[in-house]
Amino acid sequence: MYTDSGTLLDATVSDLIDLNATAITAHSAVIEEFVTTYKKLREKEIASFRISAKHDIYGDEPKPCLLILVSRHRPVSKAKHIRRYFPNNEDLNLSVIFLAKVSGSFTQHISTGSDQKYTSTKIVRMNELRFQHREQREWMLSTIEQINELNAAGRQLRDNYLSMVNMHYNIHKVAGVLAPANYHFKLKSQ
């Protein structure tokens, strides 16, 4: 049985868990929108190049770069005591953006650094990705930095969610009323 303060703490942390879960879901929607927007811009770039190639008027038209974005979703955690906190008993998935290079009919993932970030200047210097114009390089530099920020925000949301769930789990262990031991019943009151 909880004390009044224990009940208030339980309700407050439970509300924070729900807010964090909502933030993770919203973050996943932002990731999907970002990847979709990138794909649409790439399709526009490819269509423009095809029209130029069809009429043999390449001019200043750059070849489409071979860098693509891949969004992956994975559960926030697989631990049993954390999974029961997921809303509606469904998996709470965290979305992450990966960079990959188109290579024939498959994609080849580009690895991140030890800090789990992409080094934008290193990626833009890769010859096999075909960055040909300064504007194209600058745009990709800013896009990669945005990807790093989105992925870092997702990791931070995940860490906050897991710490809140662990805190709530531990509160359930200790927030009850302190039950007297047998020897307390035998003590004489003065």
Protein Blocks (a to p, Z undefined) as FASTA:
>chain_A
ZZfklmmmmmmmmmmmmmmmmmmmmmmmmmmmmmmmmmmmmmmmmmmmmmmmmnopnkla
ccddfbdcddddddfbfcfklmmmpghhiacddddddddddehjbccdddddfkopacfk
lmmmpmklopabfklmmmmmmmmmmmmmmmmmmmmmmmmmmmmmmmmmmmmmmmpccddd
fklmmpccZZ
